[in-house]
Amino acid sequence: MLRLADVPAPAPGPGQLLVRVVATSVNLSDWECLRGSPAYARIGGLRSPARPTLGSDVAGVVEQVGEGVSGFRAGDEVYGDNLALKGGFAELAVAPATALAHKPPGLSFVEAATIPQAGAIAVQGTARVREGDRVLVNGAGGGTGAFALQLARRRGAHVTGVDNSTKLEHMRAVGADEVLDHERVDYTRTGPYDVVLDLVAHRSVLAYRRATARGGSYRCVGGSVRTLLRVLTAGTAVGLATGRSIGVLVVEQGPEHFRPVAELCATGELRIHVDRTFTLDEVPEALAHVGEGRALGKVVVLPAGR
């Protein structure tokens, strides 16, 4: 149902920037919004996506500055997570100035586009990691997982990555100490772990309790609505009763949450893993590549390459 079309150029409103998009990375949230599944992806658009043009992680050049915006001017190189307005799978996109940051000179546009959403989740998902911890990242073969594995290793943790069999070598290359094939091994029976970051939650609360060490933390980001609701309700109670912290990671947005990853990437302390790049007319293939679990790291769309 996706199609490439010529549409009127957008104009920035108060507090917004018009950005000529150079690169946009694909997130699982784009795939979920396209399909309307899980159900929370339909918030704001029950029968169709609230924003007809998807793509939130953008990197590009400021074309026009809206009224009341300070700190940016035409020609600035910027990047950020335009989750509220989306529109990154296009040549031009409007974004709130508060969602964007100046691109570090040491990063290409492609590299910068991989960071905002994945970096913010990885930073907040590994915030509790301490030296010597046993850490597990479920769904570690994608973009967020790659950053999370590296951040946990930098804190001195022993890190286990979980994903499908095609991503085991990739997770080792990223820095996982151990890797598990989720199709053959139930990771909740291999712990316990001090910190569990679950990017694809589908198991029971009791399984998550089993996977988490006493005094440890389990946080999920994404998964089925039924699982998320169980974690929010029964998970909280089970955690309190057993000396564990079990819950859903509420990811805060904004440059202050993804800029730390960008700075580490710019200095070479973290590595960026780009699986493939696609042109604008290949967006359907790019979305399917991510949504069907085939991407090793991040996938990036280059609108100028249409």
N, C-alpha and C positions, 0 to 999 in steps of 0.2 A: 504493500500500500504506500510505501515511501516513494517520493518522486522529487526530482530536481526541478526547480521553477525559478523564474525571474519574478521578484517581488519588489515593491517600493522600498527604497533605502530608509531605514529607521532614523529617527532624530532623537537626540538625547533630551530628556526632560530635566527639571531641577535636580541637582545632586547626582546626575548621571554622566557617563562618558560614552561617546561613540567610538568603537574600536574596530580597526581593520584587522580582521582575524588572520593570523599567520598559521597558527596551529591550535587544534582542540583535541584533547585526549578523551577517549571513550571510557565511561565509568559504568559499572553494573547498574547504577541508578538510571542511566539513560535507557538501558535494555528493559528495566522494570517499568519505567514510565511508558515506553513504547507498547509493551504487552499488557499493561494494567494489572500486573501481578508481581508480587503480593498485593493484596487489596489496598494497602496504605499508599501504593503508587498512584491510586486514583484520586487522592486528596486534591481538590481544586479542579478536577476534571474527571467526572464519573464515567462518561461514555467515550471520551477522547482526551488526549493530553491537553492540559491547560495551556501549554505553549506549543504551537504547531511545529516550531523548529527547535529540535533538541540540541544538547551539547552545552555543558556548563563550565568545564575546565578550559578556559581560553587564554591564549597568549597572543599579543599583537601590538599594534601601534595606535596611539590615540589620534583620531581624526578630528574630533570636535569635543569641546568641554561644555557641559550644561551649566545652567545658571546656579550660582552658589557653591561651585566646586573650587576648592583650593588645593594646591599641592600637585596638580597635574596640568599639563599643557599639551597642545597638539605636537605630535612627534615623539612623545614619551613612549618608551617600550614598557609594556605592562603585562601582568598575568594575574589570574585569580579564579575563584570558583563562583561563577554566575548562576548559582543554583536557583535563585528566585525567578529570574527572567529567562534563563537559558539562551538559546539562539546561536550557539557556537558553531553549529554546522552550517555556516553561511560566510559570505565574504565580509559582512558588516554585522556587528552586534552592539546592542546597548546594554550597559551594565552599571549598577550603582558604584559610585567612586569608592564607597566604603568596602566593596568586595574585592578591589584590585590593589596591587602593589607594584612598585617599580621593579622591572625584571633585573636580576643581578647580571652585570656585564659578562660574567664568566659562564653563563648558561645560554644555550641556543633557545630559540622559540619552542622547538620541539621538546627539549628537555624541560623548560619551564612549564609547559602545558601539562606535563605528567604529574606535577607536584601538588596543586592546591587541595583537591578533595582527598586523594590518597594520603598525602603527607599529613593533613590535619587528623585524619582517623588514626594513622600510625602513631603520631606523637601522643595523642590522648589515650590511645589503647595500650601504650607501653609506659605510661606515666608512673605506674606503681612498681615497675621492675627495679630490683636492687641487685647488687653484685652477689653472685652465687645462687641466684634464683633459678629454678627450672621453669622455663617459659614455653608455652605451646601456642602456635598460631594456626588456626584451622582455616583453610582457604589461602594458604601462604604463597601459592604460585602466581597470583596476580600482582597488580601494581601496589595496592595497599600492603599486601603480605610481604613483598620485597622490602619495602621501607621498614615495616615492623620488625622483620627478622634482623635487619642491620642495626636498628636502634636498640633492640634488646641485647644484641651482641656487644654493642658499644658500652652498655651498662654492666658488662661482665657476667651476663646470664648464659646458662646452657639452654640452647634454643632448639625446639623441635618444630618442623614444618609439616603440615598435613595438606594433601591435595590428591589429584588423580595420578595415575601411574605415568602419564606423559610429562609430568612436571617435577618428578623426583630429582633428576639431575640438575634442573634449573634451580631448585631450592637449595641444593648443595652448593652450587656455584654462587648463589647469593650470600650464603654464609650459615645455613642451618647446620647444626651439629648432628642432628638426626632427622630423617625424613620418613613419613608414613604414607602409604597408599590407602586412602579412605575407603576404597572399594574392597580392601582385603583385611584391614585392621580397624577395630573400633578404638579410636584414640582415648575414649573415656575410661578404658580399661588398661591403659599403659602408664598412668600417672602414679601418684598424684603430682600436679604441677602447682607452683606458687602463683603463677599468672597464666590465665587462659584468655586469649583474644580470639573470639569466634566470629568469622566474617560470613558464615553460612550456617546459621543455627537451625537445626531440625530435630534435635534429640530431646529427651525428657529432662525435667529438672533434676531428677534423681541421678541421671547419668552425669549431669554437670557437677552435681555435688561430689560424686565419686571421682571425677577428674581433677577436682580442686583440693589442694592440701588445706588442712586446718590452718586458719589465719591467712589463707590465700584469697585470690580474687578471680572471678569469672565474669567477663563482659562480652556480650554479643552485639554485633552491628549487622543488621540484615538477617534475613531468614523468613520463615513462614510467619504469618500473623498469629496463628495459634501458638507457635513456640514463643514468640516475643511476649504475648500476653501471659503465658504460663510463667515465663521468667520474671516478668514484672510483678506478678502476684505470688504464686506459690514459691518461686525462686527466692524472693526476698525473705519469706517466712522460713524456708528451709535453711537458707544461709545464716540467718540470725540464730536459729536453733542449733546449728552445728559448727558455729565458729568460722563461717566462711562469708565472703561477700559475693553474692550472686545477683547480677542485674544486667540491664541494657545500657550500653554506652550512649549517652546523649552527646552527640558530637557538636561542639561549638564551632561556628564558622567565622571566617575573617582572616586577614593577613597575619595577625599575631599568632595564629595557630598553624599556619603552613610555612611561614617565613623561616622558622628554625631549620626545617628540612632543606629548603632552598639554599640556605647559607652553607649547610654541610655538604650539599651536592656541589656547590660552586667551588668549594675548596678541595673537593675530591675525597672527603671523608665518608660520604655516602655515594653509592653508585646508582645510576638511573638505568633501568632496563627497558628498552623499547623493543617490543616484539616485531611490530610491523607498522608501516605508515600506509594510509589510504588517501585517495583523492575524494573530492566532494561527491562525485557521482558514484563512489564506492561505499558510501555510508551504510547502506543495508548490509553489505558484507562485513564491514567493520563492526557493526553492532552485533551481528550473529557470531562473529569470531570471539567477542568478549562474552556475550550472553550464554553461549553454549560451552563455555569453560575451556576454550582452546588457547587463549592468550597466555604467553609466558611473559609476565610483566605488563607493561602498558602498550596500548594501541593508540595511534595518533592519526587524526584526519588533517590534511593540508588543503584548505579551501582554495588557495591560489593555484593548486595543481589540477583544477577541474578541467 
